[in-house]
């Protein structure tokens, strides 16, 4: 069980970095339940405290993980998937929804490398934007730097690939 307290930032699968803004007690079917109130921009998420691990709430990535993620993004030797777009889309969505930042980074890497070869479809651009937003916000928060700085670092990884 991770240490969860009001004011702490953590990650909620499929949504990215959220802040714990409260802890409340709710009455549900005659049972008292302790819940965490998570907030991201205008969205509020309520999670039973005892089930936070089960639903995938996790701490921000470590500094060591950040380096591994950047290495994963820089690995341009992967072979793009030859599956149909529907299957790739389903796979990408599943990876994003796990909340695992390594899987989110794989989606970004694969789509960015595909974008170098040919323009992305509307659906692919949407998935890339969603995954990038999650990755950038968490890396910025975990490394205590600006999102713009993280975006530039990631962008530079693919500029060199496009030039090659």
C-alpha positions in Angstrom: 0.0 0.0 0.0 1.4 3.4 -1.0 1.4 6.3 1.4 -1.6 8.4 0.5 -2.4 11.7 2.2 -4.0 15.0 1.4 -1.8 17.3 -0.7 0.2 14.4 -2.2 0.4 14.0 -6.0 0.0 10.6 -7.4 -1.1 8.9 -10.7 -4.6 7.6 -11.5 -4.6 5.2 -14.5 -5.8 6.6 -17.7 -5.8 10.2 -16.4 -2.2 10.8 -15.2 -1.1 13.1 -12.4 -3.8 13.9 -9.8 -3.7 15.5 -6.4 -5.3 14.1 -3.3 -7.5 17.0 -2.1 -9.4 15.3 0.6 -10.3 12.2 2.5 -13.9 11.6 3.4 -16.1 9.0 5.0 -19.0 7.8 3.0 -22.0 5.6 3.9 -22.7 3.0 1.3 -25.2 0.2 1.8 -24.9 0.4 5.5 -21.1 0.3 5.5 -18.8 3.1 6.3 -16.2 3.7 3.7 -13.1 5.8 3.7 -12.5 7.4 0.3 -9.8 9.6 -1.2 -10.9 12.6 -3.3 -8.6 13.1 -6.2 -8.6 16.1 -8.4 -7.2 16.9 -11.9 -8.3 20.2 -13.3 -12.1 20.2 -13.3 -12.4 16.4 -12.8 -12.9 14.9 -9.4 -12.3 11.2 -8.8 -13.4 9.3 -5.7 -11.6 6.1 -4.8 -12.1 3.9 -1.8 -8.8 4.2 0.2 -8.5 0.5 0.7 -8.9 -0.2 -3.0 -6.5 2.6 -4.2 -3.7 0.0 -5.0 -6.2 -2.3 -6.7 -7.5 0.4 -9.1 -4.0 1.3 -10.0 -3.3 4.5 -8.0 0.5 4.8 -7.7 3.2 7.2 -6.7 5.0 9.4 -9.3 7.9 7.7 -11.1 11.3 7.9 -9.6 14.3 9.7 -11.0 15.8 6.4 -12.1 12.6 5.5 -13.9 12.7 8.9 -15.7 16.1 7.9 -17.2 14.8 4.5 -18.3 11.7 6.1 -19.9 13.9 8.5 -21.8 16.0 5.6 -23.0 12.9 3.7 -24.1 11.8 6.8 -26.1 15.2 7.1 -27.7 15.2 3.5 -28.8 14.2 3.9 -32.4 15.3 0.3 -33.4 11.8 -1.1 -32.7 9.8 -2.5 -35.6 6.4 -0.8 -36.0 3.4 -3.0 -35.6 1.9 -4.3 -38.8 -1.5 -5.0 -37.2 -4.6 -3.3 -38.5 -5.3 0.2 -37.1 -8.2 -1.1 -35.0 -6.0 -3.6 -33.3 -3.2 -1.1 -32.7 -5.7 1.4 -31.4 -7.1 -1.1 -28.9 -3.5 -2.1 -27.8 -2.6 1.6 -27.4 -5.7 2.3 -25.4 -5.0 -0.7 -23.1 -1.5 0.5 -22.5 -2.6 4.0 -21.7 -5.2 2.8 -19.3 -2.8 0.6 -17.3 -1.3 3.8 -16.0 2.2 2.3 -16.3 4.4 5.1 -17.6 6.6 2.7 -19.5 3.7 1.5 -21.5 2.5 5.0 -22.2 6.0 5.8 -23.4 5.9 2.9 -25.7 2.7 4.3 -27.3 4.4 7.6 -27.8 7.5 6.1 -29.3 5.6 3.9 -31.7 3.3 6.7 -32.8 6.1 9.3 -33.2 8.2 6.8 -35.2 5.1 6.1 -37.4 4.6 9.9 -37.8 8.2 10.2 -39.2 7.2 7.7 -41.9 3.7 9.1 -42.8 1.1 11.4 -41.4 -1.0 10.0 -38.5 -4.7 9.6 -38.7 -7.0 11.7 -36.6 -7.4 8.8 -34.1 -3.7 8.3 -33.9 -3.1 12.0 -33.3 -5.7 11.9 -30.5 -4.0 8.9 -28.8 -0.6 10.5 -29.2 -1.8 13.7 -27.6 -3.5 11.8 -24.7 -0.4 9.7 -24.0 2.0 12.7 -24.4 0.0 14.8 -21.9 0.1 12.0 -19.3 3.8 11.4 -19.8 4.9 15.0 -19.9 2.8 16.0 -16.8 4.2 13.1 -14.7 7.8 13.6 -15.8 7.6 17.3 -15.1 6.1 16.8 -11.7 8.5 14.0 -10.8 11.6 15.8 -12.0 10.3 19.2 -10.6 10.8 20.9 -13.9 8.4 22.6 -16.4 6.2 20.7 -18.8 7.7 22.8 -21.6 11.2 21.6 -20.8 10.1 17.9 -20.8 8.2 18.4 -24.1 11.4 19.8 -25.7 13.5 17.0 -24.4 11.1 14.4 -25.8 10.6 16.3 -29.0 14.4 16.4 -29.5 14.6 12.6 -29.3 12.4 12.3 -32.4 13.8 15.3 -34.3 17.1 13.4 -34.6 15.3 10.3 -35.7 13.4 12.2 -38.4 16.7 13.7 -39.7 18.3 10.3 -40.0 
